[in-house]
Structure formats: C-alpha cells, structure tokens
Amino acid sequence: MNAIVALCHFCELHGPRTLFCTEVLHSPLPQGAGSGDISGQNEQAEEEEGGIQMSSRIRSHSPAEGASADSSSPGPKKSDMCEGCRSLAGGHPGYVSHDKETSIKYVSHQHPNHPQLFSIVRQACVRSLSCEVCPGREGPIFFGDEQHGFVFSHTFFIKDSLARGFQRWYSIITIMMDRIYLINSWPFLLGKIRGIIDELQGKALKVFEAEQFGCPQRAQRMNTAFTPFLHQRNGNAARSLTSLTNDENLWACLHTSFAWLLKACGSRLTEKLLEGAPTEDTLVQMEKLADLKEESEGWDGSEEEEKPSSQPDVVEGQELSKSSPETSLMPDCNSWNVAHRRLSVFRSLRHMRQVLGASAFRMLAWHVLMGNQVIWKAQDMDLVQSAFDVLRTMLPIGCVRIIPYSDQYEEAYRCNFLGLSPHVQIPPHILASEFAVLVEVRAATRSSLYPTLFDDEQSLNKYEFLVTSGSPVAADRVGPTILNKIEAALTNQNLSVDVVDQCLVCLKEEWMNKVKVLFKFTKVDSRPKEDTQKLLSILGAAEEDNVKLLKFWMTGLSKTYKSHLMSTVRSPTSSECRN
C-alpha cells in the first residue's frame, strides 16, 4: 500500500511534532540510505518477522541529530527539539524491513527524507493535533484533500505523572493519496491502530501508577506555592515516549507494527478485472444446471419413472438421445456428446456452407434464425449430431431445443432441431409448410462426389445433401441483418474459424440486447403499436425478417432476467417515474 504511517506528539514547548514514521519504498533506497549502510555489528541484528526481514541499518546519520544532519534535510534543527520531540537517538540509523515476496522495503525514521513528503506529513501532523479532532479529543477522524493527501487520524492520551493534567497528547496517522482505498480500509485500520494504542497506553499506565505510588504528584503540586508551570517542573517539561512506557525497544516494535500494518492493509484489498454482466447464454446455462440438480435430487429420493419409447427426452438447449442413454447433459453449446462421437463431420459453419453450397446454406440458416423447425433425415447419426452442433451456434442457448435422433416425427413445439432416420414418414402438411426446412442426406452417385473439397474428410464423399422447404428463400431476398453479417464473415477468407466464432458471439449479444429492449417495451411497459414501430426503426430492425427474429429470440431470454425486469419495472416508484 502506497501510504505513510506516522506517530505524532503535541509537545508543550514546540507544538505538534512528528515522532516516528514508516514509509513504503518500491524503488532503491533514497540517497544516503544505501551508501551509508552500517556493516559489522549491525548486520547480525537482522531478524525475520511474518515474512518481512528486519534490520536497523538504513543510514549512518539521522536528520534528528541536527548538527550531523545534511544541511538539505527537511527535519527540524536540534535547537528546535527536546526529549519529547525526539524518537531515535543521535546517530541512530533507523529501521528497514525487506518484503521478500514483493521486493518492497518498509523504512522507518523520524522524518521522511523527501522534502515534499516531509511537508505532507508535517501538515497532517499539525492538523491531527489541532483542528482535525473528534469530540473528546480521542478517537478516529478522516480529513484531507487531493493536493496534500488524505489522512486517517486516531488521537489518544498517554499517562505522564509530570505532565500538565497528568497526560500527553499523541496521534497515529495514515496518509495516502487514494481516498476511496483509505475509506474502504477504515474498519481494518481502526481495529489495528486501536490495538497499538491500547498497548502503548497499557505500558504507560503501569509506569504512571508506579511513579504515583512512589511520589504522588497531585499532592505535591497542591502544597507548592504558585509559580509558572514550566519553571516549576525543573526541566521535566519533556519526556520521551520510551521513558513514559519504560520500553527501550519501543521504536523497533513500532516499526514492526507499522510495517505489518502497511503490508496487511495493502494485501486485504485487491483489484479485480470485471468482464461485465453475465450473458444471457450464461444465465440460461446456470438455470439449466440448477434444474438438472433439482431433478437429480428428486430422482435420488424416488424411483425413476420410465418414459414411453415413443417420446424422446428433450431439454431446452440440451438433449437426450434414446440410443445414447449415457449421454451427459453438460451445458457446453459448442460440443456435446464429444466422447461418444466417432467423427465430427461438419467442423464449422464455413465448412457446412462449402459442403451445402451458398444458396442451400442461406435457406437453411434463414430457417434456423427464424425459429422454424429444421429436420435432418440421415442414416448416419454422427453426421446429424455434428450438423446440429454447428447450426446451434447461430442461436442463443435458450432458443435451442433438440431431439438428435428419433424413429417418428415430433411436432415443432417440442423441438426446432429434429433428427430422423430415413424411413420415417413426415406429414405432408409439414413438407409443404413455410415454417419447416428438410435436409435429406442421401447416398451420393459417382458424379456428385466431393473429391477436391477436403481430402481428409472421406465421409463427405458418401453423401449428397438436398435442402427443401415449403417456402424457399429467394436469392434476392434481403433476409435478417444478422444473417447477412454471418455470411459476410464466412466468406471472408482472411478471418480464421476462431475469429468467425467470436464474431458470432458478438452478433448474438448485439441482437439479444435489442431483444431485451423490445421485451421491456412491449411486454412490461405495454407500449402502443405505433411506439413499437418507432423503436424498431431506431434499433435498425424494422424489416419483417428482423421483427420475426426478435420475437423468436425473445423466447430465449433467461427466467432470471424476465423476473427481475417484471419485479423492478412494475413497482409503484417505477410507474410514477414513467408517468
């Protein structure tokens, strides 16, 4: 965490002073820190604490020394300091801790070396012990601005038998430029800093009680004639914090606490890349998984009822084949039954378009996008399944209902993808219907083989494909906008199959967003037909094919989205806002 933690004191002679501060260094040590390292006896004093290596070898001099300090040091002069204003003794090198995990150094001294940081810490110190205090003068408070940083300050008192009012005023401040991060860290900082304060107050209280027991100051002051208070104390106006707590290792302990505080506070909050709200396909998949889980739990508690063989199992977006009872219902829209398929005959939409031909593929894709029933008749079940695998990528998962292979015709309300064996009779009204398309896979004659299409796809040489419909798509028909974009991507040889797949994902999301707007406009808000026409024009979907596509895709919206929209839009406040 890029912050500075400092201990401040209100001196009765010199006012607010910074006693001790710990800062984070992400780069090499500042000037004078590396070149002035103390070697020899100090190097063996290193110790490890909580993954941080600690040593007391930062520099050979301290700005607090005054006379020996660099003339450019921002620290106060020796004449402006007393025992109460000083933390580290003259010549003390300070403390540094090395975080091995992140290669970060935590450096502690009385004042920051950098003049700008010294000014920021100095200003925060003065404000924390003068104007920016909470009622009672003890407790946490937040203040700051963009220019001088934001400060979390916690003021507190330390018992001193020789001080005015038998106590001295201190504060622990945390300074950083990120306001939001500091505010979010408030509960953590409050608890940990409060623990440090309690420990300091506990040590000082023991010293105070021992001194009062040996020589009560209250009675002595009452029996002494009045004199100016500062002269009365005979040079005891300032006492160091180490004297008040009777702890010679106080600054080393504070360095450890402050360094851990900076490390822990920086580790507890991390940034995460949010990829946006889940897509409708993701929501539908989650709902299907939840339904399957509930269904499997119900099967565990009761005997599974056998379904008639004439009714194949259907799940929206997934399917169960009668001939493959072990088929998994994993919600992968790109590949299902992969383990049981011997050969994926159609590899992609581009591959299918090359096999069927441009006009036949356009007719088939148009019926798929419109939600009409797509019927494949073939002896090879793997071929049918691979065809459905490829075609379903053009639709939202919620719009896909598949019966991969059946021995009898199934109505369109049960499935929009139906695989049939060659001997199954299809009702005449279905063959003549404009809401169905039939792909018949026949054994190819020698003249209709595909010898040059794909040398490695020998299975294609055995078949010829006949695409028929009661309402064939005219070649000059504009068709839905998304179909034209899909065909443009498929014909662009500069785009790989993976890129085309991503184009499909983007196109589906674009049109699903239009579906959401139309659903809210018509089903939830119940707008008149004239307004709906205006909306469709704005969405670029006023053509007949686009309207049909939107209405069909509306059935693929997730239950989560629909219920959320209904519950929020129809609330009283929403109605008032619309009116």
Summary of the structure (lengths in Angstrom):
residues: 579
radius of gyration: 39.3
end to end distance: 49.3
largest distance: 127.5
contacts: 1690
relative contact order: 0.07
helix: 44%
strand: 18%
